[in-house]
Structures are given as structure tokens and as C-alpha cells.
Amino acid sequence: MEPHHLKASIQVVAASVIYGFAGIFFVYIKSMAAGPVVFYQLLFGFLALIAYMAASGKFSGMRLRGKRKALFLFGAWQAGVMVSYYTAVSLTNVSVSVLLLYTAPLYVVLLAPLILKEKLNRRSLAALVFSLAGVAVVVGPEKLAFGPGTGNGSYLLGVLMGLFAGLLYACIILTSRYLRDEYSGLEQLFFSTGVTLVLLLPYTGQASAAALLENLPVLLFLGVMITSLGSILYFTGLMHVKAQNASIISLLEPVSAIFFAYILLNDPISGGTLLGCTLILASSFLVSLDEEDKAGSEVMPGERENERGLKHPQGELPPGDERIPPEEIIPPEETCGKSLRMAAEKVVER
């Protein structure tokens, strides 16, 4: 493996482990609901992201282009995912919540035929079965009964919020696919986070100044380390890592979350948790293989890839590319026809 590829893989690994800490550190928040926590986490992360992009010169060329409605939806999905996930953590535990979040491939398999007109194949169906079985094992149907120790249905609500977070996470995946020919990963992150902050502004009134000051260190960690540093490491590493490899590496997020929740929070790891984790991660792995096959066989008409993986419409070249644009290249048949006409004119003149 070349040094820059190794470095990029390490960056994606580090980002996945960092992401795994989100639910764990949310547990340390006191006297603040999920909505205000998400707002201030994204606010601090957004400020750190602006500082990084300004220092690295990545603002040059960044602007709103097409597909603005999709960018708005991206921000809305992001708000829903984070609020739902943190709510699930508060009502169940980190292990259950992060595994329910990673049921996103299940929804991608179900929604792709409707939205992207993709056909289900055997691998997708196997992923669907694994994911459903994993959810059943992790959740534990016996825990959903309304009885002593269930918190008057709070566990059921937590499970539903975790599943809802997985659904919205799938919407993020599908929306990101739709936006990738128009915006880079960092651009998607920047614009969507701005939208999310605007949508979550009403939550600022739900947190008192005293609660904000008390939780400031944890909020700064969530914002700077997870939202900003984690995303920067992931998207910059993604430039030199194959999409399939990145998808597989990203499976470290739920694994690390479960492991560190056991170490730091004493969250129990039962046999059911391990089995459910294996089934859900197997589902994600199968979906990542399926995505790689589609990416390898898919040719987008009128588009081609540049070195950064961004697509350019036919006839446009990436900035700094000095090759002759396609529209200026004379087709062989036209060149041949022109030569024959010139020869005929000379014969007539003689």
C-alpha cells in the first residue's frame, strides 16, 4: 500500500472511532434535552470547520450550485438523525441505539427500488434478512412488553427513535448520492450543517445559561472532535480510499461505540448484543459490496470522473485541466468529409 493510501485509510479508521464516541459523551450531558445538545454541538463544530477551511484555502470555489432543495433536505435529515439518535441513547443505551442507527442499509435496500429505480438482487435480499434478524435479536422482543422495568414504555419509544434515526440516516445516504455530482463531501457537510443550525434554532430556548455552562466542555468535545475533526478526517481520507473500503472501515463506528460504552459506561454486552451486532454489520457489509459492483458497472451518460471523484458534465473540464474540451475536437468522420470536399474542389478548379 502506498504511503498516502495508508495515511488516508488511517484517517478513515480514526474518523470512524471518533464517531463512535458521540453517543457515549451524550450520556455525560446533564439537564439538557437532545435538541439543544445537537444545536450547540453543530454550532461549535461548524465554527471549527470554518476555521479549518479558511486556513486550508478550501473556501475558494465553494458556492451554492444546483440541487439546492436536496441540500436543504440533507440538513433536515441530519437534524432528525442526531436528535432521534440521542433520544434513543437516553431511553435505551449506547449499544442498542448505535446498532439501530446502523439499520440504514435495510432502508436503503427498501427505498432504492422506489427512488433510484434499482432492482433488488440476492445480495440485497440477504442483507435485508440479516438486518431484520439483527434488529430482532438486539432489541429483544421480550423487553418491549409493558411491564416492570420497562419505564412505562420508554424503552419501546427509544427503540422506535433508534429505528427512525436509521431511516433518516438512509435518507442522508441516498441524498448524498444524488448530490455527489454537484458537491464534494466537505461542501455537502458545510452547507447541510448551516441548514441544520437554522432548523434547530428554536431549541436554543430550551437550555438555560447555567446548563450550557455546565455542559460546555462536553459540547465542545462533541462539536470540535466529532462533528469537525471526525468529518475532516473522513472526507479528506475518502479522497484516496475506495468507496467500498471506506464503507467497510466505517463499520468500526458501532463496534467501537459498543466497546467504549462497555469500558466507560459499564453498558452490558450480552450474547444477543454480539449476535445482533454481527448480523447488522454483515448486512452493511453486503450492501457495501453491492454498491461497489454498481459503481464499477455504472456509466453516467454525459459525465466523466476527475481525479477527486467529482463528476463533470460532458464538455466541461475540471479546473486546471488543459486538455482540449470535447466540443472542440472534430469527429473523425467530419474531418474525413472535409478532406474529400477540399479534394473535389481542387479537381473542379483544374
One Martini backbone bead per residue (centre of mass of N, CA, C, O) as a GRO file, in nm:
protein
  350
    1MET     BB    1   0.095   0.037   0.024
    2GLU     BB    2   0.074   0.351  -0.012
    3PRO     BB    3   0.129   0.612   0.196
    4HIS     BB    4  -0.134   0.782   0.123
    5HIS     BB    5  -0.326   0.539   0.159
    6LEU     BB    6  -0.257   0.475   0.451
    7LYS     BB    7  -0.329   0.751   0.568
    8ALA     BB    8  -0.625   0.749   0.473
    9SER     BB    9  -0.712   0.495   0.628
   10ILE     BB   10  -0.644   0.607   0.909
   11GLN     BB   11  -0.846   0.840   0.895
   12VAL     BB   12  -1.104   0.665   0.870
   13VAL     BB   13  -1.062   0.510   1.129
   14ALA     BB   14  -1.054   0.753   1.322
   15ALA     BB   15  -1.335   0.862   1.249
   16SER     BB   16  -1.501   0.612   1.334
   17VAL     BB   17  -1.415   0.618   1.631
   18ILE     BB   18  -1.509   0.905   1.694
   19TYR     BB   19  -1.810   0.860   1.625
   20GLY     BB   20  -1.852   0.645   1.861
   21PHE     BB   21  -1.855   0.882   2.097
   22ALA     BB   22  -2.122   1.037   2.086
   23GLY     BB   23  -2.314   0.871   2.275
   24ILE     BB   24  -2.129   0.866   2.522
   25PHE     BB   25  -2.110   1.184   2.573
   26PHE     BB   26  -2.414   1.232   2.602
   27VAL     BB   27  -2.441   1.098   2.886
   28TYR     BB   28  -2.282   1.353   3.027
   29ILE     BB   29  -2.524   1.511   2.999
   30LYS     BB   30  -2.691   1.783   3.174
   31SER     BB   31  -3.000   1.929   3.158
   32MET     BB   32  -3.033   1.825   2.844
   33ALA     BB   33  -3.162   1.794   2.553
   34ALA     BB   34  -3.118   1.689   2.235
   35GLY     BB   35  -3.163   1.949   2.072
   36PRO     BB   36  -2.955   2.148   2.209
   37VAL     BB   37  -2.711   1.964   2.173
   38VAL     BB   38  -2.706   1.961   1.865
   39PHE     BB   39  -2.679   2.260   1.818
   40TYR     BB   40  -2.407   2.311   1.978
   41GLN     BB   41  -2.241   2.102   1.838
   42LEU     BB   42  -2.271   2.226   1.548
   43LEU     BB   43  -2.171   2.507   1.612
   44PHE     BB   44  -1.880   2.431   1.701
   45GLY     BB   45  -1.819   2.264   1.446
   46PHE     BB   46  -1.866   2.490   1.236
   47LEU     BB   47  -1.645   2.683   1.338
   48ALA     BB   48  -1.411   2.481   1.300
   49LEU     BB   49  -1.459   2.437   0.995
   50ILE     BB   50  -1.412   2.728   0.907
   51ALA     BB   51  -1.120   2.749   1.008
   52TYR     BB   52  -1.006   2.521   0.831
   53MET     BB   53  -1.098   2.628   0.548
   54ALA     BB   54  -0.948   2.898   0.570
   55ALA     BB   55  -0.655   2.783   0.622
   56SER     BB   56  -0.675   2.578   0.348
   57GLY     BB   57  -0.846   2.715   0.105
   58LYS     BB   58  -1.154   2.579   0.063
   59PHE     BB   59  -1.334   2.832  -0.027
   60SER     BB   60  -1.242   2.811  -0.299
   61GLY     BB   61  -1.518   2.760  -0.513
   62MET     BB   62  -1.736   2.790  -0.306
   63ARG     BB   63  -2.080   2.716  -0.394
   64LEU     BB   64  -2.390   2.750  -0.493
   65ARG     BB   65  -2.573   2.540  -0.688
   66GLY     BB   66  -2.734   2.293  -0.743
   67LYS     BB   67  -2.965   2.123  -0.559
   68ARG     BB   68  -3.092   2.286  -0.305
   69LYS     BB   69  -3.319   2.109  -0.196
   70ALA     BB   70  -3.134   1.872  -0.119
   71LEU     BB   71  -2.967   2.028   0.088
   72PHE     BB   72  -3.201   2.086   0.277
   73LEU     BB   73  -3.270   1.788   0.330
   74PHE     BB   74  -3.001   1.711   0.450
   75GLY     BB   75  -3.033   1.895   0.700
   76ALA     BB   76  -3.294   1.761   0.802
   77TRP     BB   77  -3.187   1.476   0.837
   78GLN     BB   78  -2.960   1.547   1.035
   79ALA     BB   79  -3.139   1.648   1.262
   80GLY     BB   80  -3.305   1.385   1.297
   81VAL     BB   81  -3.080   1.186   1.358
   82MET     BB   82  -2.954   1.318   1.614
   83VAL     BB   83  -3.207   1.343   1.789
   84SER     BB   84  -3.293   1.044   1.775
   85TYR     BB   85  -3.033   0.914   1.878
   86TYR     BB   86  -3.015   1.058   2.156
   87THR     BB   87  -3.291   0.963   2.250
   88ALA     BB   88  -3.224   0.661   2.241
   89VAL     BB   89  -2.992   0.670   2.446
   90SER     BB   90  -3.171   0.781   2.689
   91LEU     BB   91  -3.380   0.512   2.669
   92THR     BB   92  -3.147   0.306   2.652
   93ASN     BB   93  -2.850   0.260   2.479
   94VAL     BB   94  -2.571   0.264   2.295
   95SER     BB   95  -2.577  -0.016   2.161
   96VAL     BB   96  -2.867  -0.015   2.053
   97SER     BB   97  -2.861   0.260   1.902
   98VAL     BB   98  -2.622   0.210   1.700
   99LEU     BB   99  -2.753  -0.042   1.566
  100LEU     BB  100  -3.011   0.101   1.469
  101LEU     BB  101  -2.864   0.308   1.294
  102TYR     BB  102  -2.733   0.054   1.119
  103THR     BB  103  -3.015   0.006   0.946
  104ALA     BB  104  -2.990   0.174   0.686
  105PRO     BB  105  -2.949  -0.047   0.465
  106LEU     BB  106  -3.237  -0.149   0.479
  107TYR     BB  107  -3.364   0.115   0.361
  108VAL     BB  108  -3.203   0.127   0.103
  109VAL     BB  109  -3.313  -0.136  -0.014
  110LEU     BB  110  -3.617  -0.038  -0.006
  111LEU     BB  111  -3.580   0.255  -0.159
  112ALA     BB  112  -3.417   0.223  -0.425
  113PRO     BB  113  -3.646   0.116  -0.616
  114LEU     BB  114  -3.816   0.387  -0.587
  115ILE     BB  115  -3.588   0.617  -0.632
  116LEU     BB  116  -3.346   0.462  -0.822
  117LYS     BB  117  -3.445   0.206  -0.982
  118GLU     BB  118  -3.352  -0.047  -0.828
  119LYS     BB  119  -3.276  -0.376  -0.813
  120LEU     BB  120  -3.324  -0.661  -0.656
  121ASN     BB  121  -3.104  -0.886  -0.506
  122ARG     BB  122  -2.968  -1.135  -0.331
  123ARG     BB  123  -2.783  -0.957  -0.158
  124SER     BB  124  -3.003  -0.761  -0.061
  125LEU     BB  125  -3.187  -0.974   0.070
  126ALA     BB  126  -2.977  -1.075   0.272
  127ALA     BB  127  -2.940  -0.803   0.413
  128LEU     BB  128  -3.232  -0.779   0.507
  129VAL     BB  129  -3.239  -1.032   0.684
  130PHE     BB  130  -3.003  -0.965   0.872
  131SER     BB  131  -3.115  -0.697   0.981
  132LEU     BB  132  -3.381  -0.801   1.102
  133ALA     BB  133  -3.251  -1.010   1.288
  134GLY     BB  134  -3.070  -0.810   1.443
  135VAL     BB  135  -3.295  -0.637   1.563
  136ALA     BB  136  -3.442  -0.862   1.718
  137VAL     BB  137  -3.199  -0.937   1.900
  138VAL     BB  138  -3.125  -0.659   2.023
  139VAL     BB  139  -3.403  -0.570   2.135
  140GLY     BB  140  -3.593  -0.775   2.246
  141PRO     BB  141  -3.916  -0.855   2.265
  142GLU     BB  142  -3.937  -0.888   2.583
  143LYS     BB  143  -3.876  -0.568   2.636
  144LEU     BB  144  -4.154  -0.445   2.504
  145ALA     BB  145  -4.308  -0.498   2.737
  146PHE     BB  146  -4.544  -0.379   2.957
  147GLY     BB  147  -4.352  -0.347   3.245
  148PRO     BB  148  -4.137  -0.402   3.464
  149GLY     BB  149  -3.856  -0.196   3.374
  150THR     BB  150  -3.969  -0.021   3.106
  151GLY     BB  151  -4.066   0.275   3.163
  152ASN     BB  152  -4.347   0.305   3.036
  153GLY     BB  153  -4.227   0.269   2.726
  154SER     BB  154  -3.937   0.394   2.682
  155TYR     BB  155  -3.797   0.167   2.529
  156LEU     BB  156  -3.979   0.165   2.283
  157LEU     BB  157  -3.923   0.458   2.206
  158GLY     BB  158  -3.618   0.419   2.169
  159VAL     BB  159  -3.639   0.215   1.939
  160LEU     BB  160  -3.798   0.395   1.743
  161MET     BB  161  -3.580   0.619   1.732
  162GLY     BB  162  -3.357   0.438   1.619
  163LEU     BB  163  -3.507   0.357   1.358
  164PHE     BB  164  -3.550   0.649   1.260
  165ALA     BB  165  -3.251   0.716   1.237
  166GLY     BB  166  -3.196   0.501   1.019
  167LEU     BB  167  -3.388   0.619   0.806
  168LEU     BB  168  -3.250   0.903   0.789
  169TYR     BB  169  -2.972   0.793   0.715
  170ALA     BB  170  -3.066   0.681   0.444
  171CYS     BB  171  -3.144   0.959   0.330
  172ILE     BB  172  -2.857   1.067   0.334
  173ILE     BB  173  -2.733   0.864   0.141
  174LEU     BB  174  -2.921   0.926  -0.104
  175THR     BB  175  -2.867   1.233  -0.115
  176SER     BB  176  -2.560   1.216  -0.153
  177ARG     BB  177  -2.573   1.073  -0.423
  178TYR     BB  178  -2.725   1.307  -0.568
  179LEU     BB  179  -2.487   1.534  -0.491
  180ARG     BB  180  -2.195   1.427  -0.593
  181ASP     BB  181  -2.203   1.586  -0.886
  182GLU     BB  182  -2.196   1.888  -0.726
  183TYR     BB  183  -2.069   1.794  -0.439
  184SER     BB  184  -1.865   1.765  -0.202
  185GLY     BB  185  -1.834   1.648   0.107
  186LEU     BB  186  -1.763   1.922   0.247
  187GLU     BB  187  -1.991   2.081   0.115
  188GLN     BB  188  -2.222   1.920   0.229
  189LEU     BB  189  -2.150   1.969   0.524
  190PHE     BB  190  -2.158   2.278   0.530
  191PHE     BB  191  -2.447   2.337   0.419
  192SER     BB  192  -2.613   2.138   0.599
  193THR     BB  193  -2.530   2.259   0.873
  194GLY     BB  194  -2.656   2.534   0.828
  195VAL     BB  195  -2.944   2.428   0.804
  196THR     BB  196  -2.963   2.283   1.078
  197LEU     BB  197  -2.925   2.535   1.258
  198VAL     BB  198  -3.179   2.678   1.166
  199LEU     BB  199  -3.383   2.450   1.249
  200LEU     BB  200  -3.264   2.451   1.568
  201LEU     BB  201  -3.313   2.731   1.700
  202PRO     BB  202  -3.564   2.676   1.896
  203TYR     BB  203  -3.381   2.506   2.108
  204THR     BB  204  -3.223   2.734   2.265
  205GLY     BB  205  -3.461   2.792   2.483
  206GLN     BB  206  -3.420   2.496   2.644
  207ALA     BB  207  -3.146   2.624   2.753
  208SER     BB  208  -2.971   2.718   3.003
  209ALA     BB  209  -2.697   2.886   3.104
  210ALA     BB  210  -2.612   2.685   3.322
  211ALA     BB  211  -2.622   2.427   3.145
  212LEU     BB  212  -2.422   2.524   2.931
  213LEU     BB  213  -2.177   2.562   3.119
  214GLU     BB  214  -2.170   2.273   3.238
  215ASN     BB  215  -2.155   2.139   2.923
  216LEU     BB  216  -1.926   2.270   2.751
  217PRO     BB  217  -1.698   2.056   2.727
  218VAL     BB  218  -1.875   1.840   2.585
  219LEU     BB  219  -1.972   2.016   2.347
  220LEU     BB  220  -1.690   2.074   2.236
  221PHE     BB  221  -1.618   1.785   2.178
  222LEU     BB  222  -1.851   1.716   1.989
  223GLY     BB  223  -1.788   1.944   1.783
  224VAL     BB  224  -1.475   1.934   1.728
  225MET     BB  225  -1.418   1.620   1.719
  226ILE     BB  226  -1.670   1.503   1.564
  227THR     BB  227  -1.789   1.705   1.356
  228SER     BB  228  -1.508   1.810   1.253
  229LEU     BB  229  -1.264   1.613   1.270
  230GLY     BB  230  -1.407   1.358   1.173
  231SER     BB  231  -1.497   1.477   0.895
  232ILE     BB  232  -1.222   1.561   0.787
  233LEU     BB  233  -1.088   1.283   0.795
  234TYR     BB  234  -1.294   1.137   0.617
  235PHE     BB  235  -1.298   1.321   0.352
  236THR     BB  236  -0.989   1.326   0.302
  237GLY     BB  237  -0.954   1.014   0.298
  238LEU     BB  238  -1.164   0.948   0.065
  239MET     BB  239  -0.978   1.043  -0.178
  240HIS     BB  240  -0.781   0.753  -0.120
  241VAL     BB  241  -1.044   0.570  -0.088
  242LYS     BB  242  -1.236   0.331  -0.139
  243ALA     BB  243  -1.565   0.303  -0.097
  244GLN     BB  244  -1.571   0.012   0.009
  245ASN     BB  245  -1.351   0.044   0.226
  246ALA     BB  246  -1.495   0.271   0.382
  247SER     BB  247  -1.749   0.107   0.455
  248ILE     BB  248  -1.598  -0.106   0.620
  249ILE     BB  249  -1.451   0.082   0.820
  250SER     BB  250  -1.720   0.215   0.935
  251LEU     BB  251  -1.790  -0.041   1.118
  252LEU     BB  252  -1.629   0.068   1.369
  253GLU     BB  253  -1.834   0.248   1.507
  254PRO     BB  254  -2.020   0.040   1.658
  255VAL     BB  255  -1.792  -0.122   1.785
  256SER     BB  256  -1.662   0.113   1.948
  257ALA     BB  257  -1.915   0.197   2.101
  258ILE     BB  258  -1.956  -0.070   2.254
  259PHE     BB  259  -1.677  -0.087   2.386
  260PHE     BB  260  -1.673   0.200   2.531
  261ALA     BB  261  -1.938   0.158   2.686
  262TYR     BB  262  -1.822  -0.072   2.858
  263ILE     BB  263  -1.578   0.084   2.980
  264LEU     BB  264  -1.724   0.373   3.066
  265LEU     BB  265  -2.052   0.267   3.132
  266ASN     BB  266  -2.118  -0.041   3.178
  267ASP     BB  267  -2.228  -0.173   2.936
  268PRO     BB  268  -2.374  -0.445   2.845
  269ILE     BB  269  -2.257  -0.761   2.687
  270SER     BB  270  -2.434  -0.969   2.515
  271GLY     BB  271  -2.503  -1.224   2.310
  272GLY     BB  272  -2.723  -1.067   2.155
  273THR     BB  273  -2.549  -0.823   2.081
  274LEU     BB  274  -2.334  -0.976   1.918
  275LEU     BB  275  -2.525  -1.109   1.715
  276GLY     BB  276  -2.663  -0.850   1.613
  277CYS     BB  277  -2.404  -0.712   1.523
  278THR     BB  278  -2.322  -0.921   1.311
  279LEU     BB  279  -2.578  -0.901   1.132
  280ILE     BB  280  -2.574  -0.592   1.072
  281LEU     BB  281  -2.281  -0.583   0.958
  282ALA     BB  282  -2.333  -0.786   0.733
  283SER     BB  283  -2.538  -0.611   0.589
  284SER     BB  284  -2.348  -0.371   0.533
  285PHE     BB  285  -2.139  -0.533   0.373
  286LEU     BB  286  -2.324  -0.625   0.141
  287VAL     BB  287  -2.399  -0.339   0.048
  288SER     BB  288  -2.109  -0.245  -0.018
  289LEU     BB  289  -2.066  -0.456  -0.243
  290ASP     BB  290  -2.304  -0.363  -0.419
  291GLU     BB  291  -2.202  -0.072  -0.464
  292GLU     BB  292  -1.940  -0.149  -0.611
  293ASP     BB  293  -2.070  -0.291  -0.852
  294LYS     BB  294  -2.232  -0.044  -0.950
  295ALA     BB  295  -1.991   0.153  -0.981
  296GLY     BB  296  -1.837  -0.030  -1.195
  297SER     BB  297  -2.098  -0.046  -1.411
  298GLU     BB  298  -2.154   0.254  -1.405
  299VAL     BB  299  -2.266   0.490  -1.664
  300MET     BB  300  -2.275   0.823  -1.705
  301PRO     BB  301  -2.429   1.021  -1.906
  302GLY     BB  302  -2.227   1.297  -1.977
  303GLU     BB  303  -1.995   1.173  -1.786
  304ARG     BB  304  -1.697   1.227  -1.575
  305GLU     BB  305  -1.407   1.163  -1.399
  306ASN     BB  306  -1.208   1.291  -1.171
  307GLU     BB  307  -0.955   1.279  -0.934
  308ARG     BB  308  -1.192   1.345  -0.695
  309GLY     BB  309  -1.483   1.220  -0.798
  310LEU     BB  310  -1.598   1.441  -0.970
  311LYS     BB  311  -1.849   1.538  -1.179
  312HIS     BB  312  -1.860   1.621  -1.532
  313PRO     BB  313  -1.990   1.750  -1.779
  314GLN     BB  314  -2.007   1.732  -2.092
  315GLY     BB  315  -1.744   1.967  -2.192
  316GLU     BB  316  -1.618   1.971  -1.907
  317LEU     BB  317  -1.344   2.078  -1.717
  318PRO     BB  318  -1.138   2.075  -1.486
  319PRO     BB  319  -0.960   2.267  -1.308
  320GLY     BB  320  -0.650   2.291  -1.491
  321ASP     BB  321  -0.743   2.157  -1.753
  322GLU     BB  322  -0.570   2.149  -2.084
  323ARG     BB  323  -0.747   2.003  -2.244
  324ILE     BB  324  -0.941   1.935  -2.501
  325PRO     BB  325  -1.242   1.994  -2.550
  326PRO     BB  326  -1.485   1.801  -2.688
  327GLU     BB  327  -1.623   2.032  -2.869
  328GLU     BB  328  -1.327   2.083  -3.024
  329ILE     BB  329  -1.345   1.806  -3.138
  330ILE     BB  330  -1.311   1.654  -3.439
  331PRO     BB  331  -1.460   1.431  -3.596
  332PRO     BB  332  -1.353   1.194  -3.812
  333GLU     BB  333  -1.588   1.213  -4.023
  334GLU     BB  334  -1.559   1.522  -4.061
  335THR     BB  335  -1.266   1.530  -4.155
  336CYS     BB  336  -1.302   1.346  -4.400
  337GLY     BB  337  -1.518   1.516  -4.549
  338LYS     BB  338  -1.351   1.772  -4.579
  339SER     BB  339  -1.121   1.649  -4.750
  340LEU     BB  340  -1.298   1.563  -4.993
  341ARG     BB  341  -1.405   1.844  -5.065
  342MET     BB  342  -1.128   1.974  -5.127
  343ALA     BB  343  -1.047   1.779  -5.352
  344ALA     BB  344  -1.288   1.839  -5.542
  345GLU     BB  345  -1.232   2.146  -5.583
  346LYS     BB  346  -0.954   2.108  -5.723
  347VAL     BB  347  -1.058   1.951  -5.966
  348VAL     BB  348  -1.247   2.172  -6.075
  349GLU     BB  349  -1.034   2.395  -6.115
  350ARG     BB  350  -0.872   2.213  -6.335
   0.00000   0.00000   0.00000
